[in-house]
Amino acid sequence: MKFLIDTQAFIWFVENNKNLPTKIKKELENPENLIIVSIASLWEMTIKMSLGKLILNCEIDEMIEKVYANGFEILPILPEHIIKLSTLDSIHRDPFDRIIISQALTENIVLVSSDDIFDNYPKLKRVWK
């Protein structure tokens, strides 16, 4: 199965945070699944770290290395994602989450996120527990 993992879930996974549900952790560790991290998540982490709003166990270059070390892929922001973003209802206001929602919808990927506001997007498939 293909999963797009949101920023918080990715951080919790690589930092082995107990807030990540065991079922989700197992799915992310399953080599049969394709796990994708949006470049928007890495961008979000970089900005929040520089503003002092996010403290990680490592620097951003190491977080990027952890994407590949775990066998995950990075999804760039493509023109199709921006077009989808332009049609999204303004349910969610966070710009990083909005592009991740657009990517999940455009690519037809299941989104891994604890954020239940995503469920207000009818065509978005989200898993958490």
Backbone hydrogen bonds, N-H to C=O, Kabsch-Sander energy under -0.5 kcal/mol:
donor,donor_aa,acceptor,acceptor_aa,energy
3,F,34,L,-2.9
4,L,110,V,-3.0
5,I,3,F,-0.6
5,I,36,I,-2.8
6,D,112,V,-2.5
10,F,6,D,-2.4
11,I,7,T,-2.5
12,W,8,Q,-2.8
13,F,9,A,-2.3
14,V,10,F,-2.7
15,E,11,I,-2.2
16,N,13,F,-1.3
17,N,12,W,-2.8
20,L,17,N,-1.7
25,K,21,P,-2.5
26,K,22,T,-2.4
27,E,23,K,-1.9
28,L,24,I,-2.5
29,E,25,K,-1.7
30,N,26,K,-1.0
33,N,30,N,-1.9
34,L,1,M,-2.8
35,I,33,N,-0.7
36,I,3,F,-2.9
37,V,73,E,-3.3
38,S,5,I,-0.6
39,I,75,L,-2.6
41,S,38,S,-1.1
42,L,38,S,-1.2
43,W,39,I,-2.3
44,E,40,A,-2.7
45,M,41,S,-2.5
46,T,42,L,-2.1
47,I,43,W,-2.4
48,K,44,E,-2.8
49,M,45,M,-2.5
50,S,46,T,-2.1
51,L,47,I,-1.5
52,G,49,M,-1.1
53,K,48,K,-2.5
54,L,48,K,-1.1
56,L,54,L,-0.5
63,M,59,E,-1.6
64,I,60,I,-2.3
65,E,61,D,-1.9
66,K,62,E,-2.0
67,V,63,M,-1.3
68,Y,64,I,-1.4
69,A,65,E,-2.9
70,N,66,K,-1.6
71,G,68,Y,-1.7
72,F,67,V,-2.4
73,E,35,I,-2.4
75,L,37,V,-2.7
78,L,76,P,-0.7
81,H,78,L,-0.8
82,I,78,L,-1.5
83,I,79,P,-2.3
84,K,80,E,-2.3
85,L,81,H,-2.4
86,S,82,I,-1.9
87,T,83,I,-0.5
87,T,84,K,-1.4
88,L,84,K,-0.6
88,L,85,L,-1.1
91,I,89,D,-1.3
92,H,89,D,-0.6
98,R,94,D,-2.4
99,I,95,P,-1.8
100,I,96,F,-2.0
101,I,97,D,-2.7
102,S,98,R,-2.3
103,Q,99,I,-2.5
104,A,100,I,-2.5
105,L,101,I,-2.5
106,T,102,S,-2.8
107,E,103,Q,-2.8
108,N,104,A,-0.7
109,I,104,A,-2.2
110,V,2,K,-1.3
111,L,125,K,-3.3
112,V,4,L,-2.9
113,S,111,L,-0.7
113,S,127,V,-1.7
116,D,114,S,-1.0
118,F,115,D,-1.6
119,D,116,D,-1.3
120,N,117,I,-1.8
121,Y,118,F,-2.0
124,L,121,Y,-1.9
126,R,124,L,-0.6
127,V,111,L,-2.6
